[in-house]
Amino acid sequence: MKTLFYIGVFIFLAGFAMKKIKSEKVSPNIDYSVNIMSENTKNEPNYTKVDKTNEISQPKTKIVYLRGLGKYTPSDLYEFKKYVEDSYGYKCVIGDNVPTIREMYTSDGNSLEGSDCILKLYDHNKFTIYITDENLVTGDLQVRGVTYLNHNTIIIESGSYNKDTVLHEIGHTLGLEHCDNPKCLMAINNDEYETNDFCDNCKRKLKK
């Protein structure tokens, strides 16, 4: 029964998360937590403007493990490490990469199925973010990242929105659902906005 509940929550979160076929790499007006942006650098968000996310009152001693999953780029782990440490103040530890197994893939073997990856990799004793270069889906939806509400396992497909994606997904693990404010990190369908922070309402929820 608990497994069915988690799967239901997972489907609710991922239901908003879609992107175009991977070869296209551009998908405006889609949940930015899953959409991968064009490699055209003039369209990249300005990640140098980090102001208020480090004000979030979360425990500074929390340890987050970063691990590559299947095919991945090692330098990406250090990129994610900086984003998480700078924004949340968590201590990040880079661990060994994890090989994928057949049960983590879709029936055609072409994509990682996010929900199956979480079920196989979940460890209630560790908060772990798995980073992959492989195509990530949940059901029929292409996604950037997947997790459950109040969970401790995140799967992310590395791309051009890495910072927003990891901060957004950690927000879900802290109990935040999607936000109606298009400029908030927890918003969806807002790729046209430069979002580097939570809105005041989401910050209040985090501080409770």
VOPAGU-2260 file (C-alpha; in pm, 1 decimal, decimal comma):
REM VOPAGU-2260
SITE   aa  ch    i         X         Y         Z
SITE  MET   A    0       0,0       0,0       0,0
SITE  LYS   A    1     284,7     241,4      86,4
SITE  THR   A    2     451,9     166,2    -247,4
SITE  LEU   A    3     130,0     249,7    -432,8
SITE  PHE   A    4     104,7     576,5    -239,3
SITE  TYR   A    5     460,1     676,7    -333,4
SITE  ILE   A    6     401,9     588,8    -696,9
SITE  GLY   A    7      84,6     797,2    -694,1
SITE  VAL   A    8     267,0    1099,6    -552,5
SITE  PHE   A    9     548,6    1047,7    -800,2
SITE  ILE   A   10     310,4    1042,1   -1096,4
SITE  PHE   A   11     146,7    1359,7    -966,0
SITE  LEU   A   12     481,6    1541,2    -955,5
SITE  ALA   A   13     606,6    1412,4   -1286,2
SITE  GLY   A   14     278,1    1464,9   -1465,8
SITE  PHE   A   15     366,5    1827,8   -1529,1
SITE  ALA   A   16     715,7    1749,8   -1648,1
SITE  MET   A   17     754,2    1719,2   -2024,1
SITE  LYS   A   18    1010,6    1812,3   -2287,4
SITE  LYS   A   19    1049,9    1764,3   -2662,6
SITE  ILE   A   20    1240,1    1477,8   -2818,6
SITE  LYS   A   21    1599,5    1477,4   -2697,5
SITE  SER   A   22    1750,8    1554,6   -3032,8
SITE  GLU   A   23    1565,0    1885,8   -3041,7
SITE  LYS   A   24    1682,6    2007,4   -2699,8
SITE  VAL   A   25    1449,2    2308,5   -2701,5
SITE  SER   A   26    1110,8    2322,7   -2536,1
SITE  PRO   A   27     979,1    2659,0   -2414,0
SITE  ASN   A   28     671,3    2685,8   -2194,9
SITE  ILE   A   29     732,9    2352,5   -2022,0
SITE  ASP   A   30     810,4    2268,5   -1659,1
SITE  TYR   A   31    1165,6    2396,7   -1634,5
SITE  SER   A   32    1251,0    2129,4   -1383,0
SITE  VAL   A   33    1249,6    1876,8   -1665,4
SITE  ASN   A   34    1298,5    2066,0   -1992,1
SITE  ILE   A   35    1647,4    2083,3   -2143,4
SITE  MET   A   36    1732,8    2416,0   -2300,8
SITE  SER   A   37    1914,4    2482,7   -2625,6
SITE  GLU   A   38    2292,7    2480,0   -2626,0
SITE  ASN   A   39    2277,7    2834,3   -2765,7
SITE  THR   A   40    2457,2    3019,2   -2484,3
SITE  LYS   A   41    2287,1    3351,0   -2549,4
SITE  ASN   A   42    1967,1    3188,0   -2423,0
SITE  GLU   A   43    2128,7    3051,2   -2108,2
SITE  PRO   A   44    2001,0    3184,5   -1773,8
SITE  ASN   A   45    2257,7    3401,9   -1594,8
SITE  TYR   A   46    2371,5    3170,4   -1319,2
SITE  THR   A   47    2601,4    3436,3   -1169,5
SITE  LYS   A   48    2306,7    3605,7    -998,4
SITE  VAL   A   49    2263,1    3395,2    -687,0
SITE  ASP   A   50    2123,7    3603,2    -407,1
SITE  LYS   A   51    1863,0    3476,2    -167,4
SITE  THR   A   52    1847,9    3097,4    -188,8
SITE  ASN   A   53    2123,5    3069,5      70,9
SITE  GLU   A   54    1886,3    3231,5     320,5
SITE  ILE   A   55    1668,7    2919,7     336,4
SITE  SER   A   56    1664,2    2797,5     695,5
SITE  GLN   A   57    1759,4    2432,6     647,0
SITE  PRO   A   58    2003,7    2234,2     863,4
SITE  LYS   A   59    2361,1    2306,8     759,0
SITE  THR   A   60    2488,2    1963,5     863,3
SITE  LYS   A   61    2278,6    1765,5     617,2
SITE  ILE   A   62    2489,8    1543,1     392,2
SITE  VAL   A   63    2396,4    1493,3      28,2
SITE  TYR   A   64    2562,1    1222,5    -178,3
SITE  LEU   A   65    2618,9    1286,2    -550,3
SITE  ARG   A   66    2671,1     985,0    -775,8
SITE  GLY   A   67    2685,5     925,2   -1147,3
SITE  LEU   A   68    2424,0     688,0   -1285,8
SITE  GLY   A   69    2499,0     481,1   -1595,2
SITE  LYS   A   70    2652,7     706,0   -1859,4
SITE  TYR   A   71    2745,4    1036,8   -1699,2
SITE  THR   A   72    3000,2    1319,2   -1711,9
SITE  PRO   A   73    3223,4    1325,2   -1399,0
SITE  SER   A   74    3264,3    1704,0   -1404,2
SITE  ASP   A   75    2884,8    1739,2   -1374,8
SITE  LEU   A   76    2902,3    1604,9   -1019,7
SITE  TYR   A   77    3121,7    1898,7    -916,8
SITE  GLU   A   78    2884,7    2140,2   -1090,7
SITE  PHE   A   79    2590,3    2003,6    -892,0
SITE  LYS   A   80    2798,6    2001,0    -574,9
SITE  LYS   A   81    2855,1    2375,6    -603,6
SITE  TYR   A   82    2487,0    2449,4    -668,9
SITE  VAL   A   83    2367,2    2248,6    -370,1
SITE  GLU   A   84    2631,4    2373,0    -127,4
SITE  ASP   A   85    2598,3    2738,2    -228,5
SITE  SER   A   86    2217,8    2740,0    -220,3
SITE  TYR   A   87    2126,8    2504,4      63,5
SITE  GLY   A   88    2443,2    2492,4     270,8
SITE  TYR   A   89    2440,4    2113,0     269,9
SITE  LYS   A   90    2766,4    1920,4     271,9
SITE  CYS   A   91    2800,7    1728,3     -55,4
SITE  VAL   A   92    3000,7    1408,6     -88,7
SITE  ILE   A   93    3083,0    1273,4    -434,8
SITE  GLY   A   94    3052,3     896,5    -437,5
SITE  ASP   A   95    3126,4     618,4    -681,1
SITE  ASN   A   96    2923,0     592,2    -996,5
SITE  VAL   A   97    2639,0     341,0   -1009,0
SITE  PRO   A   98    2595,8     109,2   -1308,0
SITE  THR   A   99    2246,6      77,1   -1445,9
SITE  ILE   A  100    2057,8    -250,8   -1465,2
SITE  ARG   A  101    1794,2    -366,4   -1713,1
SITE  GLU   A  102    1511,8    -311,3   -1463,9
SITE  MET   A  103    1583,0      63,8   -1462,7
SITE  TYR   A  104    1501,4     102,5   -1833,4
SITE  THR   A  105    1186,5     131,7   -2035,9
SITE  SER   A  106    1067,2    -175,3   -2223,7
SITE  ASP   A  107    1251,3     -67,3   -2540,1
SITE  GLY   A  108    1573,3     -18,2   -2343,6
SITE  ASN   A  109    1624,3     333,8   -2479,9
SITE  SER   A  110    1548,9     542,6   -2171,6
SITE  LEU   A  111    1585,0     532,5   -1795,8
SITE  GLU   A  112    1245,8     509,1   -1623,6
SITE  GLY   A  113    1268,6     751,6   -1330,2
SITE  SER   A  114    1025,3     574,6   -1098,9
SITE  ASP   A  115    1198,4     239,0   -1146,6
SITE  CYS   A  116    1538,7     397,8   -1084,0
SITE  ILE   A  117    1417,7     540,8    -753,9
SITE  LEU   A  118    1266,2     209,3    -645,1
SITE  LYS   A  119    1596,1      31,5    -718,5
SITE  LEU   A  120    1827,9     296,2    -570,0
SITE  TYR   A  121    1635,7     419,4    -265,3
SITE  ASP   A  122    1828,7     408,3      62,2
SITE  HIS   A  123    1638,2     555,3     356,1
SITE  ASN   A  124    1967,1     623,7     537,8
SITE  LYS   A  125    2112,4     851,3     269,4
SITE  PHE   A  126    2001,7    1155,7      72,5
SITE  THR   A  127    2138,3    1087,2    -274,9
SITE  ILE   A  128    2122,0    1271,8    -607,2
SITE  TYR   A  129    2200,4    1056,2    -909,9
SITE  ILE   A  130    2321,0    1235,4   -1224,1
SITE  THR   A  131    2300,8    1078,2   -1568,6
SITE  ASP   A  132    2355,0    1172,6   -1932,6
SITE  GLU   A  133    2101,8     910,9   -2042,1
SITE  ASN   A  134    1751,7     995,0   -2154,9
SITE  LEU   A  135    1518,7    1011,7   -1854,1
SITE  VAL   A  136    1145,9     950,9   -1867,5
SITE  THR   A  137     854,0     865,4   -1645,2
SITE  GLY   A  138     579,7     685,1   -1827,5
SITE  ASP   A  139     541,9     855,7   -2165,7
SITE  LEU   A  140     690,2    1185,0   -2043,1
SITE  GLN   A  141    1042,5    1310,6   -2105,2
SITE  VAL   A  142    1174,7    1461,8   -1782,3
SITE  ARG   A  143    1470,6    1655,5   -1642,6
SITE  GLY   A  144    1447,1    1526,6   -1289,3
SITE  VAL   A  145    1230,5    1298,6   -1076,4
SITE  THR   A  146    1168,9    1251,9    -704,4
SITE  TYR   A  147     885,6    1214,4    -453,5
SITE  LEU   A  148     753,5    1465,8    -203,1
SITE  ASN   A  149     947,8    1439,2     124,6
SITE  HIS   A  150    1174,5    1174,2     -25,8
SITE  ASN   A  151    1554,0    1145,0     -22,7
SITE  THR   A  152    1637,7    1017,1    -371,7
SITE  ILE   A  153    1658,4    1231,7    -685,2
SITE  ILE   A  154    1739,5    1131,6   -1043,4
SITE  ILE   A  155    1849,0    1408,8   -1281,0
SITE  GLU   A  156    1933,1    1406,7   -1649,9
SITE  SER   A  157    2215,0    1657,7   -1686,8
SITE  GLY   A  158    2153,4    1942,8   -1930,0
SITE  SER   A  159    2148,1    2318,9   -1965,2
SITE  TYR   A  160    1916,4    2383,1   -1668,5
SITE  ASN   A  161    2113,5    2191,6   -1406,2
SITE  LYS   A  162    2103,0    2455,1   -1135,3
SITE  ASP   A  163    1731,1    2523,6   -1153,4
SITE  THR   A  164    1657,3    2152,3   -1184,4
SITE  VAL   A  165    1848,9    2036,9    -877,3
SITE  LEU   A  166    1722,4    2322,6    -657,4
SITE  HIS   A  167    1365,9    2253,7    -775,7
SITE  GLU   A  168    1388,6    1879,5    -711,1
SITE  ILE   A  169    1537,8    1931,2    -363,2
SITE  GLY   A  170    1242,4    2160,4    -298,2
SITE  HIS   A  171    1010,9    1863,8    -363,2
SITE  THR   A  172    1206,8    1648,8    -116,6
SITE  LEU   A  173    1147,3    1922,9     142,3
SITE  GLY   A  174     773,2    1900,2      84,9
SITE  LEU   A  175     720,2    2179,4    -168,4
SITE  GLU   A  176     473,6    2119,7    -449,5
SITE  HIS   A  177     463,4    2318,4    -773,3
SITE  CYS   A  178     408,5    2692,4    -734,6
SITE  ASP   A  179     179,9    2928,2    -928,2
SITE  ASN   A  180     435,7    3211,5    -918,1
SITE  PRO   A  181     615,3    3190,5   -1258,0
SITE  LYS   A  182     932,1    3343,4   -1111,8
SITE  CYS   A  183     962,0    3085,8    -833,9
SITE  LEU   A  184    1197,8    2789,1    -851,8
SITE  MET   A  185     901,9    2560,9    -783,7
SITE  ALA   A  186     701,9    2688,9   -1081,1
SITE  ILE   A  187     639,5    2495,5   -1402,5
SITE  ASN   A  188     594,8    2602,5   -1765,5
SITE  ASN   A  189     818,3    2903,5   -1707,2
SITE  ASP   A  190    1135,4    2859,8   -1910,3
SITE  GLU   A  191    1107,7    3218,4   -2031,5
SITE  TYR   A  192    1178,2    3341,2   -1676,9
SITE  GLU   A  193    1515,1    3361,4   -1505,2
SITE  THR   A  194    1445,1    3186,4   -1176,2
SITE  ASN   A  195    1723,2    3158,6    -920,0
SITE  ASP   A  196    1517,9    3173,4    -603,0
SITE  PHE   A  197    1205,7    3057,5    -423,7
SITE  CYS   A  198     914,5    3296,1    -389,1
SITE  ASP   A  199     831,9    3436,5     -44,1
SITE  ASN   A  200     542,9    3195,0      -2,3
SITE  CYS   A  201     761,8    2886,8     -65,8
SITE  LYS   A  202    1029,6    3025,0     165,8
SITE  ARG   A  203     772,1    3054,8     443,2
SITE  LYS   A  204     672,7    2692,4     390,6
SITE  LEU   A  205    1036,2    2584,1     416,1
SITE  LYS   A  206    1087,1    2771,8     741,7
SITE  LYS   A  207     790,5    2607,9     916,0
